[in-house]
Amino acid sequence: MAKDKDYLFKIISKRIADTDFSGYTFQYPPLFSWKAKDAESKVGDAWEKALSVKNNHLGIYVHVPFCKQRCTYCRYFSEELNDQGELDRYLNLLKKETNLLKKYFKNQKIHSLYIGGGTPAILDLDQLKKLFDHLYDSFDLSVCKQTVFEGNPDFLSLTKLRLLKKYKVNRLTIGVQSLDQKVINLVNRFQTSGSFQKCIKNARKVGIESINIDLMVGLPQQDSSSFLKTLEEVISLGPDMIHLHPFYPTNLTIFSKENKKVTQPEIIKREKMSHVGQLILQKNGYKENEFDANSKSKADVNIQLADAMEYNSSFLGLGPGAVSHVAGRLRYVNANSIAGYEKSLNDNSLPVLSMCELNSKDDMIYFVISCLRYGKVDKKKFKKIFNKNIDDIFSKEIAYLARREKLENTEDFLLPKFSDLGDYSILSKYFYDKKFIAYCEKEFSVEKIKEDGELYF
């Protein structure tokens, strides 16, 4: 039975990877199970009820879904930019969406603001001013603890970085992926030699407090020498946090759409490089964080992501393809096309693609599986958030995984003993709701499982 369930959870993991274009946080229930029926009508009601009381960790995520060109490894929603005028149209639509929602947030202070993509830095100076001014006019950002901005180094000029600092950006995520130009070219990434080194120095110059670097491991024709050379150079420039992202080519990537595959030897090489990379980071003072990647200080974590896990906080997603979480009530996602996003807003409707109403246990499951991903589940925090004892709610699941020696159940924590990310992806799903598991057993028949083809773990 365990093998049957393990295999089912492996298939569910693949389905999640092949359908979730949002990428920003974990979703539970998974996005593939969300429905469109009556979605828009329920969003306003959910926000109104949720925000009738004070929310101390409320976040806003803004998705800018444009890139100079689309990297072949990317699975998130973005489109290639044809002309700068498309960004003006996007900003006007974003303003319409914000105007439909801001009334619910008028008495709430925003704890975190995250502007991601895509490539938000592709906005020019006037467009960035327009974006920030509108956000500041629409929401109370007076005590916002963290403002995060993502960017490709080629679009982060000194002038633009000064503007970001003016608008209180205090955490900058620079997408680098690799400093090997051959590897960069092979994945169709727009990034010129020397742009990253110049960008990080300018970011320090203008006084941005925390700098996070995204690197990928196991890209096509990226050998150990190439990866280690990139990692060592990045470390030498002293960023505050470094993310190592294994290359998983889901069906949403151009790589997979071109019928390319990652071979078993390449998977083994990727895992070895990831392991060595982690050891090097720790040796150089980049410690593992409870809710994020390796950093020099816990202060460098993405607060919005940490809040979503640690406090089960709500966050509002704005822009095409953005996900929102109304804690205890609703998860929903915006239209994942510019055309669909525009059509709804031109009709004065929220651009909701699909949503999932949450029952009393769904956010508990989300808390457990997301905390397991980052090292431990704090029982006292669970009790504080949900007013329940985790050992009572999940007694069977905890006992089962403990018998398999995949989980240690202490007085204060659940400590995972997973061998790798693949192990986590399978075993954490034992905490899924039984009705949802039954739905998946019915949905993923033997025939459908066979059609799914290659797995990622």
C-alpha positions as a Markdown table, in Angstrom:
| # | Residue | x | y | z |
|---|---|---|---|---|
| 1 | Met | 0.0 | 0.0 | 0.0 |
| 2 | Ala | 2.8 | 2.4 | 0.9 |
| 3 | Lys | 4.4 | 1.9 | -2.6 |
| 4 | Asp | 1.0 | 2.5 | -4.2 |
| 5 | Lys | 0.5 | 5.8 | -2.3 |
| 6 | Asp | 4.2 | 6.8 | -2.9 |
| 7 | Tyr | 3.7 | 6.4 | -6.6 |
| 8 | Leu | 0.4 | 8.3 | -6.6 |
| 9 | Phe | 2.1 | 11.2 | -4.7 |
| 10 | Lys | 4.9 | 11.1 | -7.3 |
| 11 | Ile | 2.3 | 11.5 | -10.0 |
| 12 | Ile | 0.6 | 14.3 | -8.1 |
| 13 | Ser | 4.0 | 16.1 | -7.7 |
| 14 | Lys | 4.5 | 15.9 | -11.5 |
| 15 | Arg | 1.0 | 17.2 | -12.2 |
| 16 | Ile | 1.6 | 20.1 | -9.9 |
| 17 | Ala | 4.9 | 20.9 | -11.7 |
| 18 | Asp | 3.3 | 20.6 | -15.1 |
| 19 | Thr | 0.3 | 22.9 | -14.3 |
| 20 | Asp | 1.4 | 25.5 | -11.7 |
| 21 | Phe | 2.6 | 28.5 | -13.6 |
| 22 | Ser | 2.5 | 30.8 | -10.6 |
| 23 | Gly | 5.6 | 29.6 | -8.8 |
| 24 | Tyr | 5.6 | 32.1 | -6.1 |
| 25 | Thr | 4.6 | 30.0 | -3.1 |
| 26 | Phe | 3.3 | 26.5 | -2.3 |
| 27 | Gln | -0.3 | 26.0 | -3.1 |
| 28 | Tyr | -2.6 | 23.7 | -1.2 |
| 29 | Pro | -4.9 | 22.4 | -2.5 |
| 30 | Pro | -2.8 | 22.3 | -5.7 |
| 31 | Leu | -3.7 | 24.7 | -8.4 |
| 32 | Phe | -4.6 | 22.0 | -10.9 |
| 33 | Ser | -7.7 | 21.2 | -8.8 |
| 34 | Trp | -9.0 | 24.8 | -8.6 |
| 35 | Lys | -12.3 | 25.7 | -10.4 |
| 36 | Ala | -13.6 | 28.7 | -12.3 |
| 37 | Lys | -17.2 | 28.6 | -11.2 |
| 38 | Asp | -18.4 | 31.7 | -9.4 |
| 39 | Ala | -14.8 | 32.6 | -8.6 |
| 40 | Glu | -15.0 | 36.4 | -9.1 |
| 41 | Ser | -18.1 | 36.8 | -7.0 |
| 42 | Lys | -16.5 | 35.1 | -4.0 |
| 43 | Val | -13.2 | 37.0 | -4.0 |
| 44 | Gly | -14.6 | 40.4 | -2.8 |
| 45 | Asp | -16.7 | 38.7 | -0.1 |
| 46 | Ala | -13.7 | 36.7 | 1.1 |
| 47 | Trp | -11.4 | 39.8 | 1.3 |
| 48 | Glu | -14.2 | 41.8 | 3.0 |
| 49 | Lys | -14.6 | 39.2 | 5.7 |
| 50 | Ala | -10.9 | 38.4 | 6.2 |
| 51 | Leu | -10.0 | 42.1 | 6.5 |
| 52 | Ser | -12.8 | 43.0 | 8.9 |
| 53 | Val | -10.1 | 42.4 | 11.6 |
| 54 | Lys | -6.5 | 43.5 | 11.8 |
| 55 | Asn | -4.0 | 41.6 | 9.7 |
| 56 | Asn | -0.4 | 42.1 | 11.0 |
| 57 | His | 1.4 | 40.3 | 8.2 |
| 58 | Leu | -0.5 | 41.2 | 5.1 |
| 59 | Gly | 1.5 | 41.1 | 1.9 |
| 60 | Ile | 1.1 | 42.3 | -1.7 |
| 61 | Tyr | 2.7 | 40.6 | -4.6 |
| 62 | Val | 2.8 | 42.3 | -8.0 |
| 63 | His | 3.6 | 40.2 | -11.1 |
| 64 | Val | 5.2 | 41.9 | -14.1 |
| 65 | Pro | 4.9 | 39.2 | -16.8 |
| 66 | Phe | 7.3 | 40.4 | -19.4 |
| 67 | Cys | 10.9 | 39.5 | -20.4 |
| 68 | Lys | 13.3 | 40.6 | -23.1 |
| 69 | Gln | 13.2 | 36.9 | -24.2 |
| 70 | Arg | 11.9 | 33.7 | -22.6 |
| 71 | Cys | 14.5 | 31.4 | -21.0 |
| 72 | Thr | 14.0 | 27.8 | -22.0 |
| 73 | Tyr | 14.1 | 26.6 | -18.4 |
| 74 | Cys | 11.3 | 29.0 | -17.2 |
| 75 | Arg | 7.9 | 27.5 | -16.1 |
| 76 | Tyr | 6.4 | 30.7 | -14.8 |
| 77 | Phe | 3.9 | 32.9 | -16.7 |
| 78 | Ser | 5.7 | 35.6 | -18.8 |
| 79 | Glu | 5.7 | 36.9 | -22.3 |
| 80 | Glu | 8.4 | 38.3 | -24.5 |
| 81 | Leu | 8.2 | 42.1 | -24.8 |
| 82 | Asn | 7.7 | 43.4 | -28.3 |
| 83 | Asp | 7.7 | 47.1 | -27.5 |
| 84 | Gln | 7.7 | 49.3 | -24.4 |
| 85 | Gly | 4.1 | 50.4 | -25.1 |
| 86 | Glu | 3.0 | 47.0 | -23.9 |
| 87 | Leu | 4.2 | 47.9 | -20.5 |
| 88 | Asp | 2.1 | 51.1 | -20.4 |
| 89 | Arg | -0.9 | 49.1 | -21.3 |
| 90 | Tyr | -0.1 | 46.6 | -18.6 |
| 91 | Leu | 0.3 | 49.4 | -16.0 |
| 92 | Asn | -3.1 | 50.8 | -16.9 |
| 93 | Leu | -4.7 | 47.4 | -16.5 |
| 94 | Leu | -2.9 | 46.9 | -13.2 |
| 95 | Lys | -4.4 | 50.2 | -12.0 |
| 96 | Lys | -7.9 | 49.0 | -13.0 |
| 97 | Glu | -7.4 | 45.8 | -11.0 |
| 98 | Thr | -6.0 | 47.7 | -8.0 |
| 99 | Asn | -8.9 | 50.1 | -8.1 |
| 100 | Leu | -11.4 | 47.2 | -7.9 |
| 101 | Leu | -9.7 | 45.8 | -4.8 |
| 102 | Lys | -8.2 | 48.7 | -2.8 |
| 103 | Lys | -11.5 | 49.4 | -0.9 |
| 104 | Tyr | -11.1 | 46.2 | 1.0 |
| 105 | Phe | -7.6 | 47.2 | 2.2 |
| 106 | Lys | -8.3 | 50.8 | 3.2 |
| 107 | Asn | -7.9 | 50.1 | 7.0 |
| 108 | Gln | -5.0 | 47.7 | 6.7 |
| 109 | Lys | -1.3 | 48.4 | 6.9 |
| 110 | Ile | 0.8 | 46.3 | 4.5 |
| 111 | His | 3.7 | 44.3 | 6.0 |
| 112 | Ser | 5.5 | 43.4 | 2.8 |
| 113 | Leu | 5.6 | 44.3 | -0.9 |
| 114 | Tyr | 7.1 | 42.0 | -3.5 |
| 115 | Ile | 7.5 | 43.0 | -7.2 |
| 116 | Gly | 8.4 | 39.9 | -9.3 |
| 117 | Gly | 8.1 | 38.5 | -12.7 |
| 118 | Gly | 9.0 | 38.1 | -15.5 |
| 119 | Thr | 11.5 | 40.9 | -15.4 |
| 120 | Pro | 10.1 | 43.9 | -13.4 |
| 121 | Ala | 13.4 | 45.8 | -14.2 |
| 122 | Ile | 12.3 | 45.9 | -17.8 |
| 123 | Leu | 10.1 | 48.9 | -16.9 |
| 124 | Asp | 11.7 | 52.2 | -17.7 |
| 125 | Leu | 12.2 | 55.0 | -15.1 |
| 126 | Asp | 8.9 | 56.7 | -15.8 |
| 127 | Gln | 7.0 | 53.4 | -15.7 |
| 128 | Leu | 8.6 | 52.4 | -12.4 |
| 129 | Lys | 7.6 | 55.7 | -10.9 |
| 130 | Lys | 4.0 | 55.2 | -12.2 |
| 131 | Leu | 3.9 | 51.7 | -10.7 |
| 132 | Phe | 5.3 | 52.7 | -7.2 |
| 133 | Asp | 3.2 | 55.9 | -7.0 |
| 134 | His | 0.0 | 54.0 | -7.7 |
| 135 | Leu | 0.8 | 51.3 | -5.1 |
| 136 | Tyr | 1.6 | 54.0 | -2.5 |
| 137 | Asp | -1.6 | 55.8 | -3.4 |
| 138 | Ser | -3.7 | 52.6 | -3.2 |
| 139 | Phe | -2.4 | 50.9 | -0.1 |
| 140 | Asp | -1.0 | 51.9 | 3.3 |
| 141 | Leu | 2.7 | 51.1 | 2.9 |
| 142 | Ser | 3.8 | 53.5 | 5.7 |
| 143 | Val | 5.2 | 50.7 | 7.9 |
| 144 | Cys | 6.0 | 48.2 | 5.2 |
| 145 | Lys | 8.9 | 46.1 | 6.7 |
| 146 | Gln | 10.2 | 44.8 | 3.4 |
| 147 | Thr | 10.0 | 45.9 | -0.3 |
| 148 | Val | 11.4 | 43.3 | -2.7 |
| 149 | Phe | 12.3 | 43.9 | -6.3 |
| 150 | Glu | 13.4 | 41.2 | -8.8 |
| 151 | Gly | 15.5 | 42.1 | -11.8 |
| 152 | Asn | 17.8 | 41.0 | -14.6 |
| 153 | Pro | 21.2 | 42.7 | -14.1 |
| 154 | Asp | 21.2 | 44.1 | -17.7 |
| 155 | Phe | 18.1 | 46.2 | -16.9 |
| 156 | Leu | 19.3 | 47.4 | -13.4 |
| 157 | Ser | 21.2 | 50.6 | -14.2 |
| 158 | Leu | 22.6 | 52.8 | -11.5 |
| 159 | Thr | 19.9 | 55.4 | -12.1 |
| 160 | Lys | 17.2 | 52.7 | -11.9 |
| 161 | Leu | 18.7 | 51.3 | -8.7 |
| 162 | Arg | 18.7 | 54.8 | -7.1 |
| 163 | Leu | 15.0 | 55.1 | -8.0 |
| 164 | Leu | 14.3 | 51.7 | -6.3 |
| 165 | Lys | 16.1 | 52.9 | -3.2 |
| 166 | Lys | 14.0 | 56.1 | -3.2 |
| 167 | Tyr | 10.9 | 53.9 | -3.2 |
| 168 | Lys | 12.3 | 52.0 | -0.1 |
| 169 | Val | 13.3 | 48.8 | -1.9 |
| 170 | Asn | 15.4 | 47.1 | 0.8 |
| 171 | Arg | 15.8 | 43.6 | -0.8 |
| 172 | Leu | 16.9 | 43.1 | -4.3 |
| 173 | Thr | 16.8 | 39.8 | -6.0 |
| 174 | Ile | 19.2 | 39.6 | -9.0 |
| 175 | Gly | 18.5 | 36.7 | -11.4 |
| 176 | Val | 21.9 | 35.5 | -12.5 |
| 177 | Gln | 21.5 | 31.7 | -13.0 |
| 178 | Ser | 25.0 | 31.3 | -14.4 |
| 179 | Leu | 28.1 | 33.4 | -15.3 |
| 180 | Asp | 29.1 | 31.0 | -18.1 |
| 181 | Gln | 28.1 | 32.8 | -21.3 |
| 182 | Lys | 27.9 | 29.6 | -23.2 |
| 183 | Val | 25.4 | 28.1 | -20.8 |
| 184 | Ile | 23.5 | 31.4 | -20.7 |
| 185 | Asn | 23.2 | 31.4 | -24.5 |
| 186 | Leu | 22.1 | 27.8 | -24.7 |
| 187 | Val | 19.0 | 28.6 | -22.5 |
| 188 | Asn | 18.1 | 31.7 | -24.5 |
| 189 | Arg | 18.7 | 34.0 | -21.5 |
| 190 | Phe | 19.3 | 37.7 | -22.1 |
| 191 | Gln | 22.3 | 38.5 | -20.0 |
| 192 | Thr | 25.6 | 40.0 | -21.1 |
| 193 | Ser | 29.0 | 39.4 | -19.7 |
| 194 | Gly | 29.9 | 41.7 | -16.8 |
| 195 | Ser | 26.4 | 43.0 | -16.2 |
| 196 | Phe | 25.9 | 41.1 | -12.9 |
| 197 | Gln | 29.2 | 42.3 | -11.4 |
| 198 | Lys | 28.4 | 45.9 | -12.3 |
| 199 | Cys | 24.9 | 45.5 | -10.9 |
| 200 | Ile | 25.7 | 44.2 | -7.5 |
| 201 | Lys | 28.4 | 46.9 | -7.0 |
| 202 | Asn | 25.9 | 49.6 | -7.9 |
| 203 | Ala | 23.2 | 48.1 | -5.7 |
| 204 | Arg | 25.7 | 48.3 | -2.8 |
| 205 | Lys | 26.6 | 51.9 | -3.9 |
| 206 | Val | 23.0 | 53.1 | -3.6 |
| 207 | Gly | 22.6 | 51.5 | -0.2 |
| 208 | Ile | 20.1 | 48.6 | -0.9 |
| 209 | Glu | 20.3 | 46.6 | 2.4 |
| 210 | Ser | 19.8 | 43.0 | 1.3 |
| 211 | Ile | 20.9 | 41.4 | -2.0 |
| 212 | Asn | 19.7 | 38.0 | -3.0 |
| 213 | Ile | 21.2 | 36.1 | -6.0 |
| 214 | Asp | 19.4 | 33.3 | -7.9 |
| 215 | Leu | 21.6 | 30.6 | -9.4 |
| 216 | Met | 20.5 | 27.4 | -11.3 |
| 217 | Val | 22.1 | 24.0 | -11.0 |
| 218 | Gly | 22.2 | 21.4 | -13.8 |
| 219 | Leu | 21.4 | 23.6 | -16.8 |
| 220 | Pro | 22.2 | 22.1 | -20.2 |
| 221 | Gln | 25.9 | 21.7 | -20.7 |
| 222 | Gln | 26.6 | 23.2 | -17.3 |
| 223 | Asp | 29.4 | 21.0 | -15.9 |
| 224 | Ser | 30.8 | 21.0 | -12.3 |
| 225 | Ser | 33.6 | 23.3 | -13.3 |
| 226 | Ser | 31.3 | 25.9 | -14.8 |
| 227 | Phe | 28.9 | 25.8 | -11.8 |
| 228 | Leu | 31.6 | 26.0 | -9.2 |
| 229 | Lys | 33.3 | 28.9 | -11.0 |
| 230 | Thr | 30.0 | 30.8 | -11.0 |
| 231 | Leu | 29.3 | 30.1 | -7.4 |
| 232 | Glu | 32.8 | 31.1 | -6.2 |
| 233 | Glu | 32.6 | 34.4 | -8.1 |
| 234 | Val | 29.2 | 35.2 | -6.8 |
| 235 | Ile | 30.4 | 34.4 | -3.2 |
| 236 | Ser | 33.4 | 36.7 | -3.7 |
| 237 | Leu | 31.1 | 39.7 | -4.3 |
| 238 | Gly | 29.4 | 39.1 | -1.0 |
| 239 | Pro | 25.6 | 39.0 | -1.6 |
| 240 | Asp | 23.5 | 38.5 | 1.5 |
| 241 | Met | 21.6 | 35.4 | 0.3 |
| 242 | Ile | 22.2 | 32.9 | -2.5 |
| 243 | His | 19.4 | 30.6 | -3.9 |
| 244 | Leu | 20.5 | 27.4 | -5.6 |
| 245 | His | 17.6 | 26.2 | -7.9 |
| 246 | Pro | 17.9 | 22.7 | -9.4 |
| 247 | Phe | 16.9 | 22.6 | -13.1 |
| 248 | Tyr | 13.6 | 20.8 | -13.3 |
| 249 | Pro | 12.3 | 21.0 | -16.9 |
| 250 | Thr | 8.5 | 20.7 | -16.4 |
| 251 | Asn | 6.1 | 20.5 | -19.3 |
| 252 | Leu | 5.6 | 24.3 | -19.0 |
| 253 | Thr | 9.2 | 25.0 | -20.1 |
| 254 | Ile | 10.3 | 25.6 | -23.7 |
| 255 | Phe | 13.0 | 23.0 | -23.0 |
| 256 | Ser | 10.3 | 20.3 | -22.6 |
| 257 | Lys | 8.0 | 21.7 | -25.3 |
| 258 | Glu | 10.9 | 21.1 | -27.8 |
| 259 | Asn | 10.9 | 17.4 | -26.7 |
| 260 | Lys | 14.2 | 17.7 | -24.9 |
| 261 | Lys | 14.9 | 15.4 | -21.9 |
| 262 | Val | 17.2 | 15.4 | -18.9 |
| 263 | Thr | 19.0 | 12.0 | -18.8 |
| 264 | Gln | 19.6 | 10.0 | -15.6 |
| 265 | Pro | 23.3 | 10.8 | -15.6 |
| 266 | Glu | 22.4 | 14.5 | -15.8 |
| 267 | Ile | 20.0 | 14.2 | -12.9 |
| 268 | Ile | 22.7 | 12.5 | -10.8 |
| 269 | Lys | 25.2 | 15.3 | -11.8 |
| 270 | Arg | 22.7 | 18.0 | -10.9 |
| 271 | Glu | 22.1 | 16.4 | -7.4 |
| 272 | Lys | 25.8 | 16.1 | -6.8 |
| 273 | Met | 26.4 | 19.8 | -7.8 |
| 274 | Ser | 23.5 | 20.9 | -5.6 |
| 275 | His | 25.0 | 19.0 | -2.6 |
| 276 | Val | 28.5 | 20.4 | -3.2 |
| 277 | Gly | 27.1 | 23.9 | -3.7 |
| 278 | Gln | 25.3 | 23.7 | -0.3 |
| 279 | Leu | 28.5 | 22.7 | 1.4 |
| 280 | Ile | 30.4 | 25.5 | -0.1 |
| 281 | Leu | 27.8 | 28.1 | 0.8 |
| 282 | Gln | 27.8 | 26.9 | 4.5 |
| 283 | Lys | 31.6 | 26.9 | 4.5 |
| 284 | Asn | 31.4 | 30.6 | 3.5 |
| 285 | Gly | 29.0 | 31.6 | 6.1 |
| 286 | Tyr | 25.7 | 31.2 | 4.2 |
| 287 | Lys | 23.5 | 29.3 | 6.7 |
| 288 | Glu | 20.3 | 27.5 | 6.0 |
| 289 | Asn | 17.2 | 29.5 | 6.9 |
| 290 | Glu | 14.0 | 28.1 | 8.3 |
| 291 | Phe | 11.8 | 29.7 | 5.6 |
| 292 | Asp | 14.2 | 30.5 | 2.8 |
| 293 | Ala | 17.6 | 29.8 | 1.2 |
| 294 | Asn | 21.1 | 30.2 | 2.5 |
| 295 | Ser | 22.0 | 33.6 | 3.9 |
| 296 | Lys | 24.3 | 35.4 | 6.2 |
| 297 | Ser | 21.5 | 36.5 | 8.5 |
| 298 | Lys | 17.8 | 35.6 | 9.1 |
| 299 | Ala | 17.0 | 39.2 | 8.4 |
| 300 | Asp | 17.7 | 38.6 | 4.7 |
| 301 | Val | 14.8 | 36.2 | 4.2 |
| 302 | Asn | 11.8 | 37.0 | 1.9 |
| 303 | Ile | 9.5 | 38.2 | 4.6 |
| 304 | Gln | 6.3 | 37.7 | 2.5 |
| 305 | Leu | 7.1 | 34.1 | 1.9 |
| 306 | Ala | 8.1 | 33.5 | 5.5 |
| 307 | Asp | 4.9 | 35.2 | 6.7 |
| 308 | Ala | 2.8 | 33.0 | 4.5 |
| 309 | Met | 4.2 | 29.9 | 6.2 |
| 310 | Glu | 5.0 | 31.0 | 9.7 |
| 311 | Tyr | 1.9 | 33.0 | 10.3 |
| 312 | Asn | -0.5 | 31.7 | 7.7 |
| 313 | Ser | -0.8 | 35.3 | 6.5 |
| 314 | Ser | -2.9 | 36.5 | 3.6 |
| 315 | Phe | -1.4 | 38.1 | 0.6 |
| 316 | Leu | -2.9 | 39.8 | -2.5 |
| 317 | Gly | -1.6 | 38.9 | -5.9 |
| 318 | Leu | -1.9 | 41.6 | -8.6 |
| 319 | Gly | -1.2 | 41.2 | -12.3 |
| 320 | Pro | -1.6 | 38.4 | -14.8 |
| 321 | Gly | -0.9 | 34.9 | -13.4 |
| 322 | Ala | -0.6 | 36.2 | -9.8 |
| 323 | Val | -1.9 | 34.0 | -6.9 |
| 324 | Ser | -3.7 | 35.4 | -3.9 |
| 325 | His | -4.3 | 33.7 | -0.5 |
| 326 | Val | -7.2 | 34.9 | 1.7 |
| 327 | Ala | -6.2 | 32.9 | 4.8 |
| 328 | Gly | -8.8 | 30.5 | 6.0 |
| 329 | Arg | -11.2 | 31.3 | 3.1 |
| 330 | Leu | -9.8 | 31.3 | -0.4 |
| 331 | Arg | -6.9 | 30.8 | -2.8 |
| 332 | Tyr | -7.3 | 32.1 | -6.3 |
| 333 | Val | -5.2 | 32.9 | -9.4 |
| 334 | Asn | -5.5 | 35.6 | -12.1 |
| 335 | Ala | -5.8 | 34.9 | -15.8 |
| 336 | Asn | -2.5 | 33.6 | -17.2 |
| 337 | Ser | -2.7 | 35.5 | -20.5 |
| 338 | Ile | -2.5 | 39.3 | -21.1 |
| 339 | Ala | -5.6 | 39.0 | -23.3 |
| 340 | Gly | -7.7 | 37.2 | -20.6 |
| 341 | Tyr | -6.5 | 39.7 | -18.0 |
| 342 | Glu | -7.4 | 42.6 | -20.2 |
| 343 | Lys | -10.8 | 41.3 | -21.2 |
| 344 | Ser | -12.0 | 40.9 | -17.6 |
| 345 | Leu | -10.7 | 44.3 | -16.5 |
| 346 | Asn | -12.2 | 46.1 | -19.5 |
| 347 | Asp | -15.5 | 44.6 | -18.4 |
| 348 | Asn | -14.9 | 46.0 | -15.0 |
| 349 | Ser | -14.5 | 42.5 | -13.6 |
| 350 | Leu | -11.7 | 40.9 | -11.5 |
| 351 | Pro | -9.5 | 38.8 | -13.8 |
| 352 | Val | -9.9 | 35.6 | -11.8 |
| 353 | Leu | -9.0 | 32.4 | -13.7 |
| 354 | Ser | -9.8 | 29.9 | -11.0 |
| 355 | Met | -10.1 | 29.5 | -7.2 |
| 356 | Cys | -10.4 | 27.1 | -4.3 |
| 357 | Glu | -12.5 | 27.6 | -1.2 |
| 358 | Leu | -10.6 | 26.6 | 1.9 |
| 359 | Asn | -12.0 | 24.5 | 4.7 |
| 360 | Ser | -10.8 | 24.6 | 8.3 |
| 361 | Lys | -8.1 | 22.0 | 7.7 |
| 362 | Asp | -6.6 | 23.2 | 4.4 |
| 363 | Asp | -4.4 | 25.9 | 5.9 |
| 364 | Met | -3.3 | 23.5 | 8.6 |
| 365 | Ile | -2.1 | 21.1 | 5.8 |
| 366 | Tyr | -0.4 | 24.0 | 4.0 |
| 367 | Phe | 1.4 | 25.0 | 7.1 |
| 368 | Val | 2.7 | 21.5 | 7.8 |
| 369 | Ile | 3.9 | 20.7 | 4.2 |
| 370 | Ser | 5.5 | 24.1 | 3.7 |
| 371 | Cys | 7.3 | 24.0 | 7.0 |
| 372 | Leu | 8.5 | 20.5 | 6.3 |
| 373 | Arg | 10.1 | 21.8 | 3.1 |
| 374 | Tyr | 12.3 | 24.2 | 5.2 |
| 375 | Gly | 13.4 | 21.9 | 8.0 |
| 376 | Lys | 10.9 | 21.6 | 10.8 |
| 377 | Val | 7.3 | 22.1 | 11.9 |
| 378 | Asp | 7.0 | 24.2 | 15.1 |
| 379 | Lys | 4.2 | 22.7 | 17.2 |
| 380 | Lys | 3.8 | 25.8 | 19.4 |
| 381 | Lys | 3.3 | 28.0 | 16.3 |
| 382 | Phe | 0.8 | 25.6 | 14.9 |
| 383 | Lys | -1.2 | 25.8 | 18.2 |
| 384 | Lys | -1.0 | 29.6 | 18.2 |
| 385 | Ile | -2.3 | 30.0 | 14.7 |
| 386 | Phe | -4.9 | 27.3 | 14.6 |
| 387 | Asn | -5.7 | 26.8 | 18.3 |
| 388 | Lys | -5.3 | 23.0 | 17.8 |
| 389 | Asn | -2.7 | 20.5 | 18.8 |
| 390 | Ile | -0.9 | 19.2 | 15.7 |
| 391 | Asp | -0.5 | 15.7 | 17.3 |
| 392 | Asp | -4.3 | 15.5 | 17.6 |
| 393 | Ile | -5.1 | 16.7 | 14.0 |
| 394 | Phe | -2.4 | 14.6 | 12.3 |
| 395 | Ser | -1.8 | 11.8 | 14.7 |
| 396 | Lys | -2.1 | 9.0 | 12.1 |
| 397 | Glu | 0.1 | 10.8 | 9.5 |
| 398 | Ile | 2.8 | 11.5 | 12.1 |
| 399 | Ala | 2.8 | 8.0 | 13.4 |
| 400 | Tyr | 3.0 | 6.5 | 9.9 |
| 401 | Leu | 5.9 | 8.6 | 8.8 |
| 402 | Ala | 7.7 | 8.0 | 12.1 |
| 403 | Arg | 7.4 | 4.3 | 11.6 |
| 404 | Arg | 9.0 | 4.7 | 8.2 |
| 405 | Glu | 11.8 | 6.7 | 9.9 |
| 406 | Lys | 11.0 | 9.7 | 7.7 |
| 407 | Leu | 9.9 | 11.9 | 10.5 |
| 408 | Glu | 11.0 | 12.5 | 14.1 |
| 409 | Asn | 8.3 | 13.6 | 16.5 |
| 410 | Thr | 9.7 | 15.6 | 19.4 |
| 411 | Glu | 7.9 | 17.5 | 22.1 |
| 412 | Asp | 8.2 | 20.8 | 20.3 |
| 413 | Phe | 8.9 | 19.9 | 16.6 |
| 414 | Leu | 8.2 | 17.6 | 13.7 |
| 415 | Leu | 11.6 | 17.1 | 12.1 |
| 416 | Pro | 11.7 | 15.6 | 8.6 |
| 417 | Lys | 14.3 | 12.9 | 7.8 |
| 418 | Phe | 13.8 | 13.1 | 4.0 |
| 419 | Ser | 16.8 | 12.1 | 1.9 |
| 420 | Asp | 16.2 | 14.8 | -0.8 |
| 421 | Leu | 13.6 | 17.1 | -2.4 |
| 422 | Gly | 12.1 | 14.1 | -4.3 |
| 423 | Asp | 11.6 | 12.3 | -1.0 |
| 424 | Tyr | 9.9 | 15.5 | 0.4 |
| 425 | Ser | 7.7 | 15.8 | -2.6 |
| 426 | Ile | 6.3 | 12.4 | -2.1 |
| 427 | Leu | 6.2 | 11.9 | 1.7 |
| 428 | Ser | 4.8 | 15.4 | 2.6 |
| 429 | Lys | 1.7 | 14.5 | 0.7 |
| 430 | Tyr | 0.7 | 12.0 | 3.3 |
| 431 | Phe | -0.6 | 15.1 | 5.2 |
| 432 | Tyr | -3.0 | 15.8 | 2.3 |
| 433 | Asp | -6.7 | 15.6 | 3.0 |
| 434 | Lys | -8.1 | 12.1 | 2.5 |
| 435 | Lys | -10.9 | 13.3 | 0.3 |
| 436 | Phe | -8.4 | 15.1 | -1.9 |
| 437 | Ile | -6.3 | 11.9 | -2.1 |
| 438 | Ala | -9.4 | 9.9 | -3.1 |
| 439 | Tyr | -10.1 | 12.5 | -5.8 |
| 440 | Cys | -6.6 | 12.1 | -7.2 |
| 441 | Glu | -6.8 | 8.3 | -7.1 |
| 442 | Lys | -9.9 | 8.6 | -9.3 |
| 443 | Glu | -8.5 | 11.3 | -11.5 |
| 444 | Phe | -5.2 | 9.6 | -12.2 |
| 445 | Ser | -6.2 | 6.2 | -13.4 |
| 446 | Val | -3.6 | 3.7 | -14.5 |
| 447 | Glu | -4.1 | 4.8 | -18.1 |
| 448 | Lys | -3.6 | 8.5 | -17.3 |
| 449 | Ile | -0.5 | 7.7 | -15.2 |
| 450 | Lys | 1.0 | 5.9 | -18.1 |
| 451 | Glu | 0.4 | 8.9 | -20.3 |
| 452 | Asp | 2.2 | 11.2 | -17.9 |
| 453 | Gly | 5.5 | 9.8 | -19.0 |
| 454 | Glu | 8.7 | 10.9 | -17.5 |
| 455 | Leu | 8.8 | 11.8 | -13.9 |
| 456 | Tyr | 11.1 | 14.5 | -12.4 |
| 457 | Phe | 12.3 | 12.8 | -9.2 |
